[in-house]
Amino acid sequence: MKLLDKPATQLEGFDLQRYLEQGTFRYHLGGKTKITIDLRLRRQTTLHLLEAPLSRNQRVEPFSRDDEWVRLHATVTNTHQLR
């Protein structure tokens, strides 16, 4: 890795969040169809998803009383990555 001497430039009118939401880096299945996912995961598996959510409406809730399992609910673009 090399530190550059010149500053980064920002494209006028560019919105990174909107760019990512358009699914630019994903292989879409069925156009831009949104699907709802409801997953049961071990709590430790979801830690990175709390920092980088799958969607704006993502919810992580306790699934069981022992706190080992959680339920993740989100609406996401139907992509090949989910298959």
Backbone hydrogen bonds, N-H to C=O, Kabsch-Sander energy under -0.5 kcal/mol:
donor,donor_aa,acceptor,acceptor_aa,energy
14,F,11,L,-1.8
19,Y,15,D,-2.4
20,L,16,L,-2.5
21,E,17,Q,-2.3
22,Q,18,R,-1.3
23,G,20,L,-1.7
24,T,19,Y,-1.1
26,R,23,G,-1.8
28,H,26,R,-0.8
29,L,78,N,-2.8
33,T,30,G,-1.0
35,I,76,V,-3.3
37,I,35,I,-0.5
37,I,74,A,-3.1
39,L,72,L,-3.1
41,L,39,L,-0.6
41,L,70,V,-2.5
43,R,68,E,-3.0
45,T,42,R,-1.4
46,T,42,R,-0.9
46,T,43,R,-1.3
47,L,44,Q,-0.7
50,L,46,T,-1.0
50,L,47,L,-0.8
51,E,47,L,-0.9
52,A,48,H,-2.1
58,Q,55,S,-1.1
59,R,73,H,-2.7
61,E,71,R,-2.6
63,F,69,W,-2.2
64,S,69,W,-1.1
67,D,64,S,-1.2
70,V,41,L,-3.1
71,R,61,E,-3.4
72,L,39,L,-2.7
72,L,70,V,-0.5
73,H,59,R,-2.7
73,H,71,R,-0.5
74,A,37,I,-2.1
76,V,35,I,-2.9
76,V,74,A,-0.6
78,N,33,T,-3.0
79,T,77,T,-1.0
80,H,27,Y,-3.0
82,L,79,T,-1.0
83,R,80,H,-1.5
